[in-house]
Amino acid sequence: MPKDAVVEEFAALVRALKARDGRSYEALGRRLSVSASTLHRYCSGTTVPEEFAVVDRLAVLCGADEEERRALEESWRRAARTRRPQQRAGTPAPPPPERVPETPAARQQPRAVAAPPEARPQPDPAVPRARGRWARGVARVGMSVAGGVALALGAVLLLWRQEPAAVEPAAVEPAPFTWAAASHVWRDGCGHTYLADRAPGRVAPPPPAQDAAAWAGAHGAVHGGETLVRVSLQGRSSAAVVVQAVHVRVVGRAAPLPWRAYRMDEGCGGGAAPRHFAVDLDAPRPLARSVAGLDATGAEPRTIPAVSLPYTVGAADPEELLITARTEGCDCRWYLELEWSSQGRSGTARIGDRGGEPFRTSAAGGRSAYTYDSVGRRWTAGEGS
């Protein structure tokens, strides 16, 4: 058989083992302690391994049986002879390498192969002994210097390739006060309008004011024309927290919803108008304007002073704000933002609806509003809202 055909026969057996295993050159090379390029050269026939041990480990790793391993060894011997120089006459051939017995443990743990002993150059008898010692000393000094340079270069490369340690972000301290927002507040406790994309026959009767949030959620309802938000503030500790300003941030504007309007009352009057912050959502830059309240329950009406900013809250000094936001021309989504300062810290707290979603108010004018007939137990169309 020609030399190239012998090598190709051996390479084909190696390729068959790799194909049987299915792993990449890199993955198999790591298991065999050889590089991926070296293993590729074995499979292509470019190189024949110096020792059979590495090929035997590949056979064990890929699940070859005893007969396949014997055939692989014979093929390796023939290929190795074609790629090695002829030994000089009279030089005994090295003993064949010991093969790994086929055991379950051997299949899981490929055995390590000892590196061949480094060939030591023979001294030239023509060179005097003293000169040989001097030359060996110079060689040892050169090797030491080269080794030191290599170690230093390796250390530099290692430091250069190291990634910088990840810096954990500093924990963000919470605002020094807590808040709770209720957006289903009805004027005077009884008057409110919701928009719902439902026919009257599929809308439940008006709920009690305390159940308004659940009623609106079940019907997918949106505040119609006006939203009243009550915000309760309380400090986390005895340290004073100064509320510097109240802002409104509109994050979305769309055309008013074309849904039906449902009023929760037939008109109810009250003797008090609480102080509040009035917001015109249709303005290009809506402002929260502090408005005085009016108490008309007594013999003489009494004005309730408007909230004056800045003002202070604490753990023992909670405060409550009422925000009245109105629109006549949009389906608006918006947040409240409170500027605060306390003990050298300052920040802005964003306040939204349940789940952190923005508040939502849609214009409700120009359509009939349904009211509930408690006698007939049905919704009836009434006048415009």
Number of C-alpha atoms within 10 A of each C-alpha: 6 8 14 12 12 19 25 19 17 25 25 15 18 23 16 13 20 21 12 12 14 12 12 11 17 15 12 20 18 11 14 22 12 14 15 16 12 16 23 19 14 20 22 17 21 12 17 24 17 13 15 20 21 18 22 21 24 24 23 24 20 19 18 19 11 14 9 12 21 14 12 21 20 13 18 24 17 16 24 21 14 15 15 10 8 8 9 8 6 6 7 8 8 6 6 10 10 9 13 16 11 14 9 10 9 14 19 11 13 20 15 11 12 7 6 8 6 6 6 6 6 6 10 9 8 6 9 10 12 9 10 14 11 11 12 12 12 12 12 12 12 12 12 12 12 12 12 12 12 12 12 12 11 12 12 11 11 11 10 10 9 8 8 8 6 6 6 6 6 6 6 6 6 10 18 21 20 15 15 14 17 15 21 20 20 18 17 14 13 17 16 24 23 25 25 21 16 14 10 19 8 10 16 14 17 18 13 11 16 12 11 18 16 12 18 18 10 11 16 13 20 24 25 29 24 25 26 22 23 18 17 15 21 21 22 17 12 11 15 21 25 19 20 17 15 21 17 20 16 19 11 12 17 11 11 19 19 13 18 20 30 29 21 21 15 13 10 10 10 12 12 17 15 19 21 23 21 18 21 18 27 18 10 8 11 16 17 19 17 19 17 16 17 17 16 14 11 9 6 8 12 13 15 15 14 16 17 11 12 12 14 18 20 20 17 13 12 15 15 14 16 21 22 20 24 22 22 18 18 20 23 22 19 21 18 21 17 15 16 22 17 16 10 5 10 16 16 17 17 15 20 21 18 13 6 10 12 20 22 22 28 29 23 29 16 10 15 16 21 24 23 21 14 10 6 8 10 15 22 14 16 16 10 12 16
